[in-house]
Amino acid sequence: MDPADRIGRDGEAFEHAKVVLERGRIGIGALAIGLGRASLDVAVAYAKDRRAFGKPIGEFEMIQWRLARARTELDAARLLVHRAAALADAGVRFTDAASKAKLYASEAATRAADSSLQVLGGYGYLSDFPIERNLRDVRLMEIGEGTSEVQRIVIARELLRLD
Ligand SMILES: Cc1cc2nc3c(=O)[nH]c(=O)nc-3n(C[C@H](O)[C@H](O)[C@H](O)COP(=O)(O)OP(=O)(O)OC[C@H]3O[C@@H](n4cnc5c(N)ncnc54)[C@H](O)[C@@H]3O)c2cc1C
């Protein structure tokens, strides 16, 4: 290898890789929120349109509970992602913020897609609507760029300063 092609110094590679991963985690968080929101939009429209027992299913409290929880958690996830992105843009350390954003957004978006699927009943499970695919796609956000378990390890390490 030509030494001129080397990026960084000996022993620094893992630190560089971690920076790439940390930035990637913010992107995965944003991607998860998009999949959750796309699913929820379909569920809200369906809840207004589908009638059961003489009224739109959106009037049933258990449907409203699902929609309200999903929207609240997705909004909270968005704030965590924005915070991590703002810290990264400011050039300050964002390891902890990126892990929290990725962990919370990916799990909240999976819950949102799952609840949205349930609001559609049997149709939610069919490919006539996009939610079954969103649910499969969003599930990957809990695995790629470091699993939820890895994010919890990073967050706990920052909290406890074990190394
Ligand atoms: C569709 C898809 C696309 C992908 N794209 C990419 C890509 O573009 N680039 C890339 O680099 N990778 C990619 N990956 C790989 C992905 O990053 C890995 O699957 C992920 O990091 C988990 O690694 P693993 O599959 O080897 O699981 P393992 O490391 O075998 O882990 C298995 C389980 O054990 C848990 N576990 C492992 N260690 C611990 C521990 N210390 N404490 C607690 N639990 C632990 C994990 O959280 C997980 O639940 C992709 C994966 C998929 C499915």
Ligand as a Chemical Component Dictionary entry (heavy atoms), coordinates in Angstrom:
data_LIG
# 
_chem_comp.id                   LIG 
_chem_comp.type                 NON-POLYMER 
_chem_comp.pdbx_formal_charge   0 
_chem_comp.three_letter_code    LIG 
# 
loop_
_chem_comp_atom.comp_id 
_chem_comp_atom.atom_id 
_chem_comp_atom.alt_atom_id 
_chem_comp_atom.type_symbol 
_chem_comp_atom.charge 
_chem_comp_atom.model_Cartn_x 
_chem_comp_atom.model_Cartn_y 
_chem_comp_atom.model_Cartn_z 
_chem_comp_atom.pdbx_ordinal 
LIG C1  C1  C 0 -31.017 -6.228  5.735  1  
LIG C2  C2  C 0 -29.691 -6.012  6.425  2  
LIG C3  C3  C 0 -28.824 -5.056  5.921  3  
LIG C4  C4  C 0 -27.592 -4.831  6.533  4  
LIG N1  N1  N 0 -26.759 -3.892  5.987  5  
LIG C5  C5  C 0 -25.549 -3.699  6.528  6  
LIG C6  C6  C 0 -24.627 -2.748  5.963  7  
LIG O1  O1  O 0 -24.950 -2.083  4.979  8  
LIG N2  N2  N 0 -23.415 -2.588  6.522  9  
LIG C7  C7  C 0 -23.039 -3.310  7.615  10 
LIG O2  O2  O 0 -21.925 -3.143  8.097  11 
LIG N3  N3  N 0 -23.881 -4.217  8.178  12 
LIG C8  C8  C 0 -25.117 -4.428  7.663  13 
LIG N4  N4  N 0 -25.972 -5.352  8.229  14 
LIG C9  C9  C 0 -25.482 -6.151  9.360  15 
LIG C10 C10 C 0 -25.972 -5.603  10.694 16 
LIG O3  O3  O 0 -25.262 -4.435  11.019 17 
LIG C11 C11 C 0 -25.780 -6.751  11.716 18 
LIG O4  O4  O 0 -26.739 -7.749  11.426 19 
LIG C12 C12 C 0 -25.930 -6.214  13.125 20 
LIG O5  O5  O 0 -24.874 -5.353  13.478 21 
LIG C13 C13 C 0 -25.979 -7.382  14.151 22 
LIG O6  O6  O 0 -24.873 -8.206  13.985 23 
LIG P1  P1  P 0 -25.090 -9.780  13.800 24 
LIG O7  O7  O 0 -26.182 -9.999  12.804 25 
LIG O8  O8  O 0 -23.757 -10.386 13.552 26 
LIG O9  O9  O 0 -25.683 -10.242 15.188 27 
LIG P2  P2  P 0 -24.871 -10.825 16.412 28 
LIG O10 O10 O 0 -23.703 -9.950  16.702 29 
LIG O11 O11 O 0 -24.664 -12.279 16.194 30 
LIG O12 O12 O 0 -25.923 -10.627 17.588 31 
LIG C14 C14 C 0 -27.029 -11.510 17.786 32 
LIG C15 C15 C 0 -27.851 -11.012 18.972 33 
LIG O13 O13 O 0 -27.019 -10.992 20.142 34 
LIG C16 C16 C 0 -27.026 -9.697  20.701 35 
LIG N5  N5  N 0 -25.725 -9.400  21.294 36 
LIG C17 C17 C 0 -24.507 -9.481  20.706 37 
LIG N6  N6  N 0 -23.559 -9.081  21.559 38 
LIG C18 C18 C 0 -24.179 -8.741  22.717 39 
LIG C19 C19 C 0 -23.750 -8.249  23.979 40 
LIG N7  N7  N 0 -22.447 -8.004  24.230 41 
LIG N8  N8  N 0 -24.665 -8.011  24.921 42 
LIG C20 C20 C 0 -25.981 -8.220  24.670 43 
LIG N9  N9  N 0 -26.469 -8.686  23.510 44 
LIG C21 C21 C 0 -25.571 -8.934  22.549 45 
LIG C22 C22 C 0 -27.319 -8.756  19.537 46 
LIG O14 O14 O 0 -27.842 -7.514  19.981 47 
LIG C23 C23 C 0 -28.341 -9.574  18.770 48 
LIG O15 O15 O 0 -29.609 -9.440  19.370 49 
LIG C24 C24 C 0 -27.208 -5.590  7.673  50 
LIG C25 C25 C 0 -28.110 -6.530  8.197  51 
LIG C26 C26 C 0 -29.327 -6.752  7.596  52 
LIG C27 C27 C 0 -30.281 -7.778  8.187  53 
# 
loop_
_chem_comp_bond.comp_id 
_chem_comp_bond.atom_id_1 
_chem_comp_bond.atom_id_2 
_chem_comp_bond.value_order 
_chem_comp_bond.pdbx_ordinal 
LIG C1  C2  SING 1  
LIG C2  C3  SING 2  
LIG C2  C26 DOUB 3  
LIG C3  C4  DOUB 4  
LIG C4  N1  SING 5  
LIG C4  C24 SING 6  
LIG N1  C5  DOUB 7  
LIG C5  C6  SING 8  
LIG C5  C8  SING 9  
LIG C6  O1  DOUB 10 
LIG C6  N2  SING 11 
LIG N2  C7  SING 12 
LIG C7  O2  DOUB 13 
LIG C7  N3  SING 14 
LIG N3  C8  DOUB 15 
LIG C8  N4  SING 16 
LIG N4  C9  SING 17 
LIG N4  C24 SING 18 
LIG C9  C10 SING 19 
LIG C10 O3  SING 20 
LIG C10 C11 SING 21 
LIG C11 O4  SING 22 
LIG C11 C12 SING 23 
LIG C12 O5  SING 24 
LIG C12 C13 SING 25 
LIG C13 O6  SING 26 
LIG O6  P1  SING 27 
LIG P1  O7  DOUB 28 
LIG P1  O8  SING 29 
LIG P1  O9  SING 30 
LIG O9  P2  SING 31 
LIG P2  O10 DOUB 32 
LIG P2  O11 SING 33 
LIG P2  O12 SING 34 
LIG O12 C14 SING 35 
LIG C14 C15 SING 36 
LIG C15 O13 SING 37 
LIG C15 C23 SING 38 
LIG O13 C16 SING 39 
LIG C16 N5  SING 40 
LIG C16 C22 SING 41 
LIG N5  C17 SING 42 
LIG N5  C21 SING 43 
LIG C17 N6  DOUB 44 
LIG N6  C18 SING 45 
LIG C18 C19 SING 46 
LIG C18 C21 DOUB 47 
LIG C19 N7  SING 48 
LIG C19 N8  DOUB 49 
LIG N8  C20 SING 50 
LIG C20 N9  DOUB 51 
LIG N9  C21 SING 52 
LIG C22 O14 SING 53 
LIG C22 C23 SING 54 
LIG C23 O15 SING 55 
LIG C24 C25 DOUB 56 
LIG C25 C26 SING 57 
LIG C26 C27 SING 58 
# 
